[in-house]
Structures are given as structure tokens and as C-alpha cells.
Amino acid sequence: MRFVSVGECMIEMSGGEDGLYRLGYAGDTLNTAWYARNCLGEDWSVDYFTAVGDDRYSDEMLSFLDTHNIGTSRIRRISGRRPGLYLIHLEHGDRHFTYWRDVSAAKSLADDAGALKDALNGAELIYFSGITLAILAPPARKSLFEIVETARRQGAKSAFDPNVRPVLWPDKDEMRDAFARAAGVSDFVLPTFGDEAPFFPDADPLATAVRYRGYGAGEVVVKNGDDAAVILSGSDRVFADAVSGAGVVDPTGAGDSFNGAYLSARLCGHDIGSAAARAHAIAAVVIGHKGALVERALLDQGALRSE
């Protein structure tokens, strides 16, 4: 059984104390794949699909993924390109991000429709995000939608997190249209209310869930920070409380970890309530540690230990 995540993995430079930075790898769809890998059993493979270059940092990125049992065999290599990079710095106590992705190979991940079809063939679940869509040219974005829809007709399920990043889009209307199209080919949609509210006329998380159901989404899970998530699935309406009193060291990756845990639980037969409880528990561990990717041992000490 295969979980395939589609998107952009970037070089991350974090730290900055005394002008010193640590090199790592991260990205929203990679983060979700990381937590899916840690939550799913060994009968599942978790693959990542993107495009990278032929430089040393692309080689090291693939080695990092392989080391952590995230499949790389279908990742495209594009000569002369390289991964995007971002730098995290602290300013007035807040984290700020600066990006360099103009030559990112991942922007071409859907240009080869045959390679994309091959990567998704046989997947039980295909995961992608609003960032995945934003970095693609419109024809490649259309190709992704069509290939995902074909995979669904062949038995796959798909999941989409809008992960709103307006700076990546040429205009807000194109972004909104792409999200509606993505929801229409998705069995699961996992938006965050705080991201959505500035760009859509949603009075509350329930309104967000109703809007995505109106686009044609199957199950909608609206995350809302430390407030309850709202979930619509068929005739079910569930309000799932977050973990109370969870200490926040670094919120990076919280929503991605929720997604990976929730989808893993649903794929393994958990009902909506237990899947949401598991996802909130994972996210509570993640925000208590620095960085987006928390090691399995720390998850075992917290959220996964009780299962």
C-alpha cells in the first residue's frame, strides 16, 4: 500500500544565532509525508514525488529522504536545476522566512505527465497542497488535476491542504479558482481557518467546511489552532477538541503533522473522532519541539505511545 505526497522539498537554513545557520530539508508536503511515515505501519510505503536538480544538495536531499524511509525512486532529476532554499530568521521574537526558489526544479514536477502518472500509479492516497499548485505553471497544474482524477477513478483517494500562501500566486482569483478545482478532485480537504478567513467570506470554521463541501470535496477537516477542528463527512458533523495546555516551543509543521496523522488514521480504519484525537495529539508533540520534523522517538514518548 502506498501513500504518495506531491510537492516541493526545499533546503532550510535555520538558526542564525551569531550568524550561524543549520542546513536541513523541509516543505509542507514533505512534512506531511514524514508524519504519515511515522504513523503508518510497515505494510505501507510512503513516497515523495518532486523534481530536483543534479547538484550535490539534490543528492544530499535524496539521501536524507532515503535514510528516513521515504521513497525517492520516482523523483525527477532535471539537469542544471537545483532545489529551492529558504532562510528562517528571528525578528522581534517572531520567525520570518526569506525564499530563493526561482530556479527550483520542483516547479517542473508536473511538466512530464508520464512521469507524474507513473509516480501516482497504484497509490492508495495522493496528497498535495496549495503550495504544490502555486509553484506550477497553469498547464502543469491542469495536468496534475487530470491525473489525480484519473487515479481516483482507478481506486485511489486524494487529499488536499490549501495551505494558503498568497505571495506565491499572481492574483487571488487564480488562487481561489485553483483551490475550488483541487477540492473537487479530493476525498479529503484539510484547510486551516486562520489561513482561509482573510481570503474567503467564512464567518467561522463550519462555514469553511461547508464551502469546501460545496466545491465537491468529500471529507473536510478544518483545523483551528488550539480550538476545536470542525469535520464534515457525509451526514456527520464532528467538533474535535485540540489538546488542552499544549506548550508551544515552535509551531512550525503543526498543521502538516496533523494532516499526516489524520490521514494515516483514516486509511487504517479509524473513525473521524479517533483520527482527529490522534492528529491533535501528534501536533501537540510537534509544537513542543523545535523544527518541523520531530523524530519518531519523541513521538513515541508522547502521542504514539498510548496507541
Backbone hydrogen bonds, N-H to C=O, Kabsch-Sander energy under -0.5 kcal/mol:
donor,donor_aa,acceptor,acceptor_aa,energy
3,F,45,S,-2.5
4,V,2,R,-0.5
4,V,125,L,-2.8
5,S,47,D,-2.4
6,V,127,Y,-2.9
7,G,49,F,-2.0
9,C,7,G,-0.5
10,M,26,A,-3.3
11,I,84,G,-2.9
12,E,24,G,-3.1
13,M,86,Y,-2.5
14,S,12,E,-0.6
14,S,22,R,-2.4
16,G,14,S,-0.7
16,G,20,L,-2.5
19,G,16,G,-2.0
20,L,17,E,-1.9
22,R,14,S,-3.7
24,G,12,E,-2.7
26,A,10,M,-2.1
31,N,27,G,-3.2
32,T,28,D,-2.0
33,A,29,T,-1.9
34,W,30,L,-2.6
35,Y,31,N,-1.9
36,A,32,T,-2.3
37,R,33,A,-2.6
38,N,34,W,-1.6
39,C,35,Y,-1.3
40,L,36,A,-2.5
44,W,41,G,-1.8
45,S,1,M,-3.2
47,D,3,F,-2.9
47,D,45,S,-0.5
48,Y,71,G,-2.8
49,F,5,S,-3.0
50,T,48,Y,-0.5
52,V,76,R,-2.8
54,D,81,R,-1.1
59,D,55,D,-1.9
60,E,56,R,-2.4
61,M,57,Y,-2.2
62,L,58,S,-2.3
63,S,59,D,-2.1
64,F,60,E,-2.2
65,L,61,M,-2.2
66,D,62,L,-2.7
67,T,63,S,-2.4
68,H,64,F,-1.3
69,N,66,D,-1.9
70,I,65,L,-2.4
71,G,46,V,-2.8
71,G,69,N,-0.6
75,I,72,T,-1.7
76,R,50,T,-2.1
78,I,52,V,-2.8
79,S,77,R,-0.5
81,R,78,I,-1.7
82,R,103,V,-1.3
85,L,100,W,-2.8
86,Y,11,I,-2.5
87,L,98,T,-2.6
88,I,13,M,-2.8
89,H,96,H,-2.4
91,E,94,D,-2.6
94,D,91,E,-1.7
96,H,89,H,-2.7
98,T,87,L,-2.1
100,W,85,L,-3.3
104,S,101,R,-1.6
105,A,82,R,-2.0
107,K,104,S,-1.3
108,S,105,A,-2.3
109,L,106,A,-1.9
111,D,108,S,-1.5
113,A,111,D,-0.9
116,L,112,D,-2.0
117,K,113,A,-2.7
118,D,114,G,-2.3
119,A,115,A,-2.1
120,L,116,L,-1.8
121,N,117,K,-1.2
123,A,120,L,-2.0
124,E,2,R,-2.3
125,L,2,R,-1.6
126,I,157,K,-2.2
127,Y,4,V,-2.9
128,F,159,A,-2.1
130,G,161,D,-2.2
133,L,129,S,-1.9
134,A,130,G,-2.3
135,I,131,I,-1.8
136,L,133,L,-1.1
140,A,137,A,-0.5
141,R,137,A,-2.4
142,K,138,P,-2.4
143,S,139,P,-2.0
144,L,140,A,-2.2
145,F,141,R,-2.2
146,E,142,K,-2.3
147,I,143,S,-2.5
148,V,144,L,-2.5
149,E,145,F,-2.5
150,T,146,E,-2.2
151,A,147,I,-2.3
152,R,148,V,-2.2
153,R,149,E,-1.9
154,Q,150,T,-1.1
155,G,152,R,-1.8
156,A,151,A,-2.4
157,K,124,E,-2.3
159,A,126,I,-2.8
160,F,188,F,-2.3
161,D,128,F,-1.5
168,L,165,R,-2.1
169,W,166,P,-1.6
175,M,171,D,-1.5
176,R,172,K,-2.7
177,D,173,D,-2.6
178,A,174,E,-2.3
179,F,175,M,-2.3
180,A,176,R,-2.1
181,R,177,D,-2.2
182,A,178,A,-2.6
183,A,179,F,-2.6
184,G,180,A,-1.6
185,V,181,R,-0.6
185,V,182,A,-1.3
186,S,183,A,-1.6
187,D,158,S,-1.7
188,F,158,S,-1.7
189,V,219,E,-2.5
190,L,160,F,-2.5
193,F,223,K,-2.8
195,D,192,T,-0.9
196,E,192,T,-1.9
197,A,193,F,-2.6
199,F,196,E,-2.1
200,F,196,E,-1.3
202,D,200,F,-2.1
203,A,201,P,-0.6
207,A,204,D,-0.5
208,T,204,D,-1.6
209,A,205,P,-2.4
210,V,206,L,-2.6
211,R,207,A,-2.3
212,Y,208,T,-2.2
213,R,209,A,-2.2
214,G,210,V,-2.0
215,Y,211,R,-1.1
216,G,212,Y,-0.5
216,G,213,R,-1.2
217,A,212,Y,-1.9
218,G,186,S,-1.6
219,E,187,D,-3.4
220,V,232,L,-2.7
221,V,189,V,-3.0
222,V,220,V,-0.5
222,V,230,V,-3.3
223,K,191,P,-2.8
223,K,221,V,-0.8
227,D,224,N,-2.3
229,A,240,A,-2.9
230,V,222,V,-1.9
231,I,238,V,-2.9
232,L,220,V,-2.3
233,S,236,D,-2.1
236,D,233,S,-2.6
238,V,231,I,-2.7
240,A,229,A,-2.7
240,A,238,V,-0.6
241,D,239,F,-0.7
246,A,243,V,-0.9
249,V,247,G,-0.7
249,V,287,I,-3.9
250,D,287,I,-1.9
254,A,251,P,-2.1
257,S,253,G,-2.7
258,F,254,A,-2.2
259,N,255,G,-2.4
260,G,256,D,-2.4
261,A,257,S,-2.4
262,Y,258,F,-3.1
263,L,259,N,-2.8
264,S,260,G,-1.8
265,A,261,A,-2.3
266,R,262,Y,-2.4
267,L,263,L,-2.5
268,C,264,S,-1.4
269,G,266,R,-1.4
270,H,265,A,-2.7
275,A,271,D,-2.4
276,A,272,I,-2.4
277,A,273,G,-2.1
278,R,274,S,-2.2
279,A,275,A,-2.3
280,H,276,A,-2.7
281,A,277,A,-2.1
282,I,278,R,-2.2
283,A,279,A,-2.5
284,A,280,H,-2.2
285,V,281,A,-1.4
286,V,282,I,-2.3
287,I,283,A,-2.4
288,G,285,V,-1.0
289,H,286,V,-1.7
294,V,292,A,-0.8
298,L,295,E,-0.7
299,L,295,E,-1.6
300,D,296,R,-3.0
301,Q,297,A,-1.4
302,G,298,L,-0.7
302,G,299,L,-0.8
304,L,299,L,-2.1
305,R,299,L,-0.7
305,R,302,G,-0.5
306,S,302,G,-0.7
307,E,304,L,-1.5
